[in-house]
Amino acid sequence: MRRIVYLGRHLMLKSKYLDKLSNGRFTTIRLGIIRPKYREVFIHSGGMVVAKARIVNVLYKRISELTDEDAITDGFTSREALIDELKSIYGSITNNDWVTILTLEVTRVIGRRDDGSVGLSPVDIARLALRYNVPMSEEERRVLQELVNEGSVRKAAVKLFNSLRGRVVIRKVVRRVLKHLIRMGIITDY
């Protein structure tokens, strides 16, 4: 099977594999040819955003080419244990099927910090608010979309308000949607 899947900014990780994040760098093996559109992704688990990571390597292999080393790097005791897990997730697989080994480096663990922040940039918060349809006015949606498009509060303020003073408005919108993302359980509050 040569299933091709394009990976956007969001990668799902089963909660039983969350301990991988603590290593800083980890792999995940997925059935099919996975083609990342972006190098930075949000990692979701249990209905929440739990981390942000950078994809540092993408490797394609057939099931028959997987080794004990691949399995151990991915947190399994053996190649057989890895293949059993792949079968439990994807159903029937053959030795000819392709898998993608994604190597990720955690750049941020997401959760409430002592200073009240969550470790996300305003652009990241805007992306999540737009993705999860946080209730907002059309004007707020326009502000967040421009923030995502421009990639910085400063550039978005100049584009939207022709002045750096617009940063105050943008930050207010970002704080409001962040509170909503936490209430929705999308971002953990711990």
N, C-alpha and C positions, 0 to 999 in steps of 0.2 A: 504494500500500500504506500502510495506517495502523496499523502495528504499534506497540502501546503496551507499554513495558517499564518496570518500576519498579526504580529503582536504589537498592540498600541502601547499606551503609557501605563497600562494596568495589568498586573500579573497576580493571579490567584495562587495562594499557598495554603494547603490544608493545615489546620491548627496543630495537628500532630507533628508537623515539621517546623514549627516556629522556633524551636531551639537552634536551628541552623543559623538564624539571624545573629546569634550571639558570637559566632565565629568571625564575623566581619566579612568573610568571603565564603561563598557556598555555591554548589551546583544544584541544578534541578534538571531532571531528564524527562522530556515530554515526547509523546508519540507524534510522529509526523515531522515535516519540515517546518520549523518555526522561523519566520523572517521578521526580526525586530524592526519596527519603523523608527524607534528612538533608542538612544543609548541609556537614558534615565527612565526608570519605571517606578510606579508606586506598587508596593506589595500589599495585597489585601488578604485578610484571613478572618474568618468568623464574622464577616459582614463589616469589618473595620479596616481602615488603612493603618498598617502597623509599621511600615518602613518605606524608605525611599532607597533605591539601589541603582547602581550603574552596571550595565551589561559589559563585561570585560572580555568575554570570549563566547563564540558560538561555534559548536562543532557538530557535524552530522555524521551519524553512523547507522549501520543496519543493526537490528537486534542481534544478529549472529556475530557482530564485531564487538559487542560490549564485553568488557573484561571485569575481573574481580576488582581491579584498581578503580575502574569507573564507578562500580557499585560502592566501594568503600569511601571514595571521595564524596559520593552522594549520600552517605550516611547509612548504608546497608552493610550487612555482614558478608555478603557474597553476591556474585552475579545472579545466582538462582533466586535469592531473596529479592533482588531488584526486579527480576523478570516476573516473579509472583506478584509483586506490588503493581507493576505495570498492567498485568492481566486483571487484577482486581479493580483497577481504575478504568481501563479502556476496554475490557472484555477480551475477546479473542485477538491474539496477535500472532504473527508468524516471524520466522527468522529473517525474512526478506523485508519486513517493515522497517521504515526509517524512524530514527529518533533524533531529537535535538538535545544536545547537552549545553545548557546555558550556564555560564559561570558569572555570578553576580557579586558585586562588592557593595555592602551596605554603606550608604553615605549618611543616613539618618534613621534612627529609631524614633518613631513618632508616638508621642504621648505627652500629657501635660507636664511641664517642668516647674521647678520652684518659682521661676520668674513669671509664670503665667503663660509663657509661650508654648508652642507645641513643636518647635523645631522645623517648621515649614516656612518657606518664603511666602510673601503676599501673592506671588504668581501661582505657586503651588496651591494655596488655599483657594484662589479664584478658579483654578482648573477643577478642583474637587467640588466646589459649590456648583459650578456649571454642570459637571457630570452627574451629580446626585440631585439636580433640580431643587436646590434649596429655594424655598419660597422667597421671592424678591420682586421688586418693581421692575418695569421695563428699563427704567433709567439705571438701576443698580446692575441689571444684567448687562446693559451696554458698557458700564464702567468696568465690570469684571472681564468682559470679552476684550475690551481694549487693553486692559492690563495684561491679559494672556498674549494678545497679539504683539504688543510692544515689548514685553519681557521685563519691564521695570516700572515701578511707581512713578519715577521721575518722567520717563518718556510718555507714559500714559497721561500724566497730568498736563504736560505741554500739549499733547495732541487733543485731549478732551476740553481743556480749560484755557489753553493758550497762556498758561502761567504755572509756575511751580507751586503756587498756593493751592492748586487743585489736589496736591498730595494729601491734604487734610481730609478732603471728601473721600478720596480713594481708600485711605487707611480706615476711615469710619465704616465704610461698606465692608471692607475685608474683616474687621473685627466683628461686625454683626453676623456675617455669614459663617465665620469661624465658630462663634457661639452656637449657631444653629447646627453646624456639622457635629459638634460635640453632643448637643442634645439629641440629635438623630442617631448617635452612636457610630457615626462614620469614622470619627477620630476619637480615640480613647481619652478619657479624662482621669488620669491617675497621677 
